[in-house]
């Protein structure tokens, strides 16, 4: 039975109406006895499970928090990012409320000041509408003028989960699976180039920010609300993020000093400080020293993200040009 939507001119709903919507969309047993109707999300800690947020005239039933996948913070709740149900059409959404945060990131001697910017993410969502390599959604204002992002739910695995599943034997992984993964990676770099060409940065490039959209059969970048400031290198932080993902892909996972020590790997004695990742100093960037079958052209790219690098990529075009020389043959 279709839901009869009755709204006043200011898009308000009664508790009775909302309970009817919830019952129709989720079933009568999921109708909460008590809940708040929220139009001002300024204090996101006061938006509780089963509350209904009315945004741009649409009521959303708020569900669980999303979890942080950042290294060292696995399963940390992201209280400002919620799963939700659009009570008018029943679709599942991810709703990002406004959260202001400031951090400093250091890469070698370069310091980047990073801030969360809901406005930046809203602008990018508009720019990438219909682009297969980015999450999709819209931005609306709540009653207090906060920029809320309402995102389409992506069903599928993170890129790193896919790599771990494929890499049981590295040599087999390298020759059988890595060529396809590099093709995907190049497409994702081209998507970042699209952002850069339009004067935008992703701002938080990490492997857990790439999801395989199972329904649409594409890989999508997510979570681009971080912005960073560095006068000498507008796109540098994004490029180092791409380098970290590439090192992960070529290694079939993180090749750490701890892991190599535990495995008593013979190559360990040949490693020097200059062979390590410039950001994560316990991870090997010069992967050819571990796996000699890594071709020179590919390893040359990896070395741009090592402690021993004499020069860095200034833009995605330079990175893509170097990939033209990469060939992997079984």
C-alpha positions in Angstrom: 0.0 0.0 0.0 1.4 3.4 -0.9 2.1 5.9 1.8 -0.1 8.9 1.8 2.2 11.9 2.5 0.5 14.7 4.3 2.6 17.6 5.2 2.0 21.1 6.3 3.5 24.0 4.2 6.5 24.0 6.5 7.1 20.3 5.9 6.4 19.2 9.5 5.0 15.8 10.4 3.0 14.6 13.4 4.2 11.7 15.5 1.2 9.7 14.3 2.2 10.2 10.7 5.8 9.2 11.3 4.8 6.0 13.2 2.6 5.1 10.2 5.5 5.7 7.8 7.8 3.5 10.0 5.3 0.7 10.2 4.8 0.7 6.4 8.5 0.8 5.6 9.9 -1.5 8.3 7.0 -3.3 10.0 4.9 -2.6 13.0 7.3 -4.2 15.4 10.0 -1.6 14.5 7.8 1.4 15.5 9.5 3.0 18.5 7.3 4.0 21.4 9.1 7.3 21.9 11.4 9.3 19.6 12.4 12.9 18.9 11.6 14.8 15.7 14.8 16.6 14.9 15.2 19.5 12.5 18.3 21.1 14.1 21.3 18.6 14.1 23.9 21.1 15.5 24.5 18.7 18.5 24.8 15.4 16.8 25.2 13.6 20.1 21.5 14.4 20.8 20.4 12.6 17.7 19.5 9.2 19.0 18.7 5.8 17.5 15.1 5.8 16.2 14.9 9.6 16.2 13.5 11.0 13.0 15.4 13.8 11.3 13.4 16.0 8.9 15.7 17.3 6.2 14.5 19.3 3.2 11.0 18.1 3.9 11.9 14.4 4.0 11.8 12.4 7.3 14.7 10.0 7.9 14.6 7.3 10.6 18.1 7.4 12.2 19.7 4.0 12.8 23.2 2.8 13.8 26.4 4.9 13.8 29.0 4.1 11.1 32.4 2.9 12.3 35.8 4.4 11.6 38.2 2.3 9.5 41.2 4.5 10.0 44.4 2.6 11.0 44.5 2.2 14.8 40.9 3.4 15.2 39.1 0.3 13.8 35.5 0.1 15.0 35.6 3.6 16.6 32.1 5.0 16.3 31.6 8.0 14.0 28.7 9.6 15.9 28.1 12.2 13.2 27.6 9.5 10.4 24.4 7.5 10.6 22.6 4.8 8.7 19.1 5.9 8.0 15.9 5.1 6.1 14.1 7.6 3.9 10.5 7.1 5.3 8.9 8.4 2.1 10.4 5.8 -0.3 12.0 3.3 2.0 15.5 3.7 0.5 18.6 3.2 2.7 20.9 6.2 3.2 24.0 7.3 4.9 23.6 10.7 6.6 26.6 12.8 7.5 26.0 15.5 10.1 28.3 18.4 10.7 31.5 17.6 12.7 34.4 20.0 12.9 37.8 18.5 13.3 41.4 19.7 12.7 44.5 17.6 12.5 48.1 17.9 11.3 49.6 15.2 9.0 53.3 15.0 8.5 54.9 13.4 5.5 58.7 13.5 5.8 59.4 17.2 6.4 56.1 18.3 4.9 53.2 19.3 7.3 49.7 19.4 6.1 46.9 21.0 8.1 43.7 19.0 7.6 40.2 20.2 8.5 36.7 18.7 7.9 34.7 20.8 5.5 31.1 19.8 4.9 30.9 22.5 2.3 33.7 21.1 0.3 32.1 17.6 0.3 28.8 19.2 -0.8 30.5 20.9 -3.7 32.2 17.6 -4.8 29.0 15.7 -4.6 27.5 18.1 -7.0 30.5 17.9 -9.3 30.7 14.1 -9.4 26.9 13.5 -9.9 26.7 10.4 -12.2 30.4 9.7 -12.1 30.9 5.9 -11.5 34.0 6.3 -9.4 32.6 8.5 -6.6 29.9 8.0 -4.0 26.7 9.7 -4.9 24.4 11.9 -2.8 23.1 15.4 -2.2 23.6 18.1 0.4 20.8 19.9 2.2 20.6 22.5 5.0 18.9 21.7 8.3 16.8 24.2 10.2 20.0 25.7 11.7 21.8 26.0 8.4 24.1 23.0 8.9 25.2 21.3 5.7 24.0 17.7 5.9 25.1 15.2 3.3 22.6 12.5 2.3 24.4 9.7 0.6 23.4 6.7 -1.4 24.2 3.4 0.3 26.9 1.4 -1.4 26.7 -2.4 -1.1 30.0 -4.0 -1.4 33.4 -4.7 0.1 36.4 -2.4 0.7 39.3 -2.7 -1.7 41.6 -3.9 1.0 39.3 -6.8 2.0 39.3 -7.9 -1.7 43.1 -7.8 -1.8 43.5 -9.9 1.4 41.1 -12.5 0.0 43.1 -12.8 -3.2 46.6 -12.9 -1.8 47.2 -16.4 -0.5 50.4 -16.8 -2.4 52.1 -13.5 -3.5 53.6 -14.7 -6.7 50.3 -16.1 -7.9 48.5 -13.0 -6.7 51.1 -10.7 -8.5 50.8 -12.3 -11.9 47.2 -13.5 -11.8 45.4 -10.7 -9.9 47.5 -7.6 -9.7 47.2 -6.7 -13.4 43.5 -6.4 -13.0 43.8 -4.5 -9.8 46.3 -2.0 -11.3 43.8 -1.4 -14.1 41.2 -0.6 -11.5 43.7 1.6 -9.6 44.6 3.6 -12.8 40.8 4.3 -13.2 40.6 5.5 -9.7 43.7 7.8 -10.2 42.0 9.2 -13.3 39.0 9.9 -11.1 41.2 11.8 -8.7 42.7 13.7 -11.7 39.1 14.7 -12.6 38.8 16.3 -9.1 42.1 18.0 -9.4 41.4 19.3 -12.8 38.3 21.0 -11.3 40.3 22.5 -8.5 39.2 20.0 -5.8 41.1 17.6 -3.6 39.9 14.3 -2.1 41.7 15.1 1.1 41.6 11.7 2.8 42.8 9.1 0.3 43.0 5.7 1.9 42.4 2.2 0.8 39.3 1.8 3.1 37.8 4.8 1.2 37.5 2.7 -1.9 34.4 0.5 -2.1 33.4 -2.0 -4.7 29.8 -1.2 -5.7 28.5 -4.7 -6.1 25.2 -3.5 -7.8 26.8 -1.2 -10.3 30.1 -3.2 -10.7 32.4 -0.2 -10.2 34.8 1.1 -7.6 33.9 4.3 -5.8 35.8 6.8 -3.7 34.0 7.8 -0.5 34.4 10.4 2.3 35.9 13.5 0.8 35.0 16.0 3.5 38.6 16.5 4.6 40.4 19.6 3.2 44.1 20.4 3.6 46.3 23.4 3.3 49.8 23.5 2.1 50.9 26.4 0.0 53.7 24.6 -1.9 51.8 21.4 -2.7 48.1 21.7 -3.5 47.6 18.1 -4.4 50.6 16.5 -2.6 48.6 14.9 0.2 46.3 13.2 -2.2 49.3 11.9 -4.2 50.9 10.4 -1.1 47.6 8.7 -0.3 47.6 7.2 -3.8 51.1 6.0 -3.3 50.2 4.2 -0.1 47.4 2.4 -1.8 49.7 1.4 -4.7 52.3 0.0 -2.3 49.5 -2.0 -0.6 48.3 -3.4 -3.9 51.8 -4.4 -5.1 52.6 -6.0 -1.8 49.3 -7.8 -1.6 49.0 -6.2 1.8 51.3 -4.3 4.2 54.9 -5.6 4.2 56.0 -4.6 7.6 59.3 -5.0 9.4 57.5 -6.8 12.2 56.0 -9.3 9.7 59.3 -9.9 7.9 61.0 -10.4 11.2 58.4 -12.9 12.4 58.8 -14.8 9.1 62.6 -14.6 9.2 62.6 -13.3 5.7 66.1 -13.4 4.1 65.4 -10.0 2.4 65.2 -8.3 5.7 69.0 -8.0 6.0 69.1 -6.1 2.7 66.6 -3.4 3.7 67.7 0.1 4.7 65.8 3.1 6.0 65.5 4.6 2.5 63.5 1.5 1.4 60.7 2.3 3.8 57.4 4.1 3.2 57.8 7.8 3.8 54.6 8.0 5.8 54.5 4.6 7.6 58.2 3.9 8.4 57.7 0.3 9.3 56.3 -0.6 5.9 58.4 -1.5 2.9 58.1 0.7 -0.2 60.9 -0.8 -2.2 59.0 -4.0 -2.7 61.4 -5.3 -5.4 63.8 -6.1 -2.6 61.3 -8.5 -1.1 59.9 -9.8 -4.4 62.5 -9.6 -7.2 59.9 -10.2 -9.9 58.4 -6.8 -9.4 59.4 -5.0 -12.7 61.7 -2.0 -12.6 59.1 0.3 -14.1 56.6 -0.5 -11.4 59.1 -0.4 -8.6 60.3 3.0 -9.9 56.9 4.4 -9.2 56.9 2.9 -5.7 60.2 4.5 -4.9 58.6 7.9 -5.3 56.8 7.2 -2.0 59.9 5.9 -0.1 62.2 7.6 2.4 64.9 7.6 -0.2 62.9 9.5 -2.8 64.7 12.4 -4.4 61.6 13.7 -6.1 57.9 13.4 -5.7 54.9 13.4 -8.1 53.5 16.9 -8.4 50.3 15.8 -10.1 48.3 12.8 -11.1 49.3 13.2 -14.8 52.9 12.4 -14.0 51.9 9.3 -12.1 49.7 8.1 -14.9 52.4 8.7 -17.5 54.8 6.5 -15.6 52.2 3.7 -15.6 52.4 3.6 -19.4 55.8 1.8 -19.0 54.5 -0.8 -16.6 54.0 -4.3 -17.9 53.5 -7.5 -15.8 53.9 -10.8 -17.6 53.5 -14.2 -16.0 
